[in-house]
Structure formats: C-alpha cells, structure tokens
Amino acid sequence: MSRVVTLGEMMLRLMPSGNLRIEQAPAFDAIYGGDESIVAVALARFGLESAYVTRLPDNPLGRAALNSIRSQGVNTDFIALGGERLGLNFYENGASIRPSKVIYDRKHSAIAEANPSDFDFDQIFDGARWFHVSGITPALSDSTAAVTEAAMAAAKKHGVTVSVDLNYRRKLWTPEKARKVMTGLMQYVD
C-alpha cells in the first residue's frame, strides 16, 4: 500500500482543565498536535499508511512530540530535527456564552525556520500516492512557504495527488499575502 504524506507544524497545546480561563489555571494539560498531524493520525487509525513531515527541535519537547505522533501509528521517518523551539498554543474552552480562546506562541519555532534543504522530498514521495497540506503551513513564514512549494513540486514530479485545506488564519497573515502565496501554490493542487 502506498502512503499518504502530510506536512505541517507540530505544536504543544497547553489547556486549563475544564472551563477554567488561562489566567485562572494553576496547571495545564499538555497535548501534542497540529492540523496536518491530526490528518496523519486519522488516516493511520483508518488503516492507511501515513507519514508526517515536519521539523522538530532536538530536545525533550521535540522528542515528546515525535513520540506522541509515532505512538499513533504514523511514519515519522521524514521528520527533520533542528531549530530551537517547539511552537506552543494556549487554549481555553468556551463556556456558556464565552467563546473559546487560543493564544499562539510559535514565532521562531523549528518548522517556521525550516528550509527545503532540511527534507529529502524525492525520498519522501517515493512510493507515496497522496500529499496533503493546509494553508497554515505556508503562512508560518516565508521559509515554510518555500518548503511547502518544494514539497508540492516534488509530489507532482513523483505523480502524487496533492490536496490543500486552505484554512486561512488571520493571526498568521493578511488576506493579501495569503492570496499571493496560495495562488502561486494552486498550480500544484489536484
């Protein structure tokens, strides 16, 4: 069976228990994830071979994130190690009429500072049949936009079907920048 490959940012989510607000929390639950890693895990749970591509710091948090997704049956062979930090997000559940709230701390994360040379896309897409990425990944930085484009171009070169979840995040970029970057990437999308 050929694999499905996803590319994205693995983050550490810190959540207060129950419906506590962030400023009320004496402690936080820790959960590793990210949009594309969730897709890879879901596919693995459905019995498909899935591989996740990201860049994680070579430190205890990076290794914990790596172990977290590996424990879900996802192929982690293509995860690059490097950079200084793992992106964080702080999430509080909404309650009654209070909406949920998320605070991101992802500037200078390992993936945000990744370059196309961190990945061997020919090896990654050899034997793959599908590649999936979201609009979040190229929004993280100019270098992750370049990584995304290199991955998409390599996928097409290998005859891999490419899908994109546009998933616009206004906290990451302006509509004008999103339009410019994503329009350029659409040439690779099936």
N, C-alpha and C positions, 0 to 999 in steps of 0.2 A: 504494500500500500504506500503510495507517495504521500508526502507530508504537506500540511498547511503551515505556513510561516507567518508569524505576526511580528511587528516591530513597534516598540513604544517605550514609554518611561515606566519603570517600576518605582513606586513610591511607598513610603511608610505613612500610613494613616493613623493618627492618634485621636481617639474618641473618648469623651467622658462617658461614663456608664449611664444608662437610662436616658432621661431627658435633661440631664444637667447641662448648663451652659459651660462654655470653655472656661470662663473666669470663675466658675464655681467648683471646678473639678479638682479634687485632691490627688487624682491619679487618672491615667489614660489607658485604654485598651489599645494594643498595637496590632495593626493589620497591614500586611504587605499586599500591594496590588497596583492596578492601573488598567485603563480601558483595554489595551491590546493583550495584556496578560490574562485578563478575565476571559477574553475570547479564546485564547490558547487553552486555558483550563477547561472551559465549557466544551471545546472540541475534544479534548482528551477524555473528558467524562462521557462523551457520546461514543467513545471508542475509536476516534480518529487519531492518527499520528500528528501531533502538533509540535512545533518548535517556536521558541520565543527568542527574539533578538533584542538586546538592549546593551547598555554599558552600565556596570555597577562598580562602586568603589571597592577596592580590595581591602576591606576592613570588616569588623564583625557585623555591622549593619548590612553591608553588601552581601556577605556570605549568608546571613539570615534570610535576606530577600531571595537569594539564589536557592537556598534550601526549601523555602516556602513554595516556590513555583515547581521545583523539581519534585517535591513530595506529592504534587497533584498529577504526576504522570506526564509532565511537559518536558520535551527535549530542551536541555539548557546548554548543549554543546557549543552554541554560537554566541553565547553571552560573553562580551568583552569585559575585562577587568581594567579599571583605571579611573582616574579622577579622584576628587577629594571627598565628595559627599553624596548621600542619597537624598533625593527630593522628599519633602515632608508635606503632608496636609493635615490640618486640624479640622475635625468635622463634628458639629453638634447636631443632633437630631432635632427636628422641629417638634413642637408640642402645641396642641390646640391651634390657635391662630398664629403662633410664632413659626416662621419658616425655618427650614434647615439652614445652616451656615457653614461655609468652608473658608478656611484661610490657607493659602498656599505659601510654602517656603521652599522654592525649587530653584532659585537663581544659583547658577554655577554648579548645578548637580552634575553627576558623572555623565549622564546622557546628554544634557544640554551643552556639554563641551566635547562631545564625541565628534569624530571626523570620519568620512567614508573609509579612510585607510585603517580604521580600527576593526573593520569587518572584511572577511573574505566572501563577498557576495556570490562569486562563482561557486564556491563550495556550499554555501548556504542554500542556493537554489538548485543545485544538482540533485535531481530526484524529487523536487518539490512540484506540487501541482497548483497551489493557490497561495497568494500572498495578500495579507490584509494589514492595513494601517489606518489610523484615524487622522483627522485634521489637527489633533492636539500635538502630535509629534513634530511636524514641521513648524508649529507655532512656538515651540520652546526656545529656539534660537536660529540664527542664520545657518549655523553648522548642522543642526538637526534637520533643517530644510534640505541641506546638501546631502546628508545621509539618506533621507527619505527618497530624494530623487535618484541617487546612486542605486539604492535598493530596488526602486521601481524599474529603472532602466535595465538592471541585471535580471530582474524577474522576467521582463519582456524578452530579453535576449535568450533566456532559457525556455521560452514558451509557457511561462507560468501565468495563470489568470490572476489579475490584480483587482482587488476591491478596496474601496475607501469609504469610511464613515466620516463625512465632512466635519461633524462635531465641532462647530465653532465655539470658541471660548473667548469672550470679550475681555477677560482678565489677562489673556496672553498676547493679543494683538488687535490692531484696528481692523475694521471691515476692509479698508483699502489694501492693507498689507495682506490680509487673508485672501482677498480676491486675486491679487497679483501672484502670490505664491501658489495657491491652489489651482488657479487657471493654468499655470505652467505645468503642474503635475498631472493634470487631467489627460494629457496626451498618452499617458501610460495605462490608464484605467479601462478595464473591460466593463 
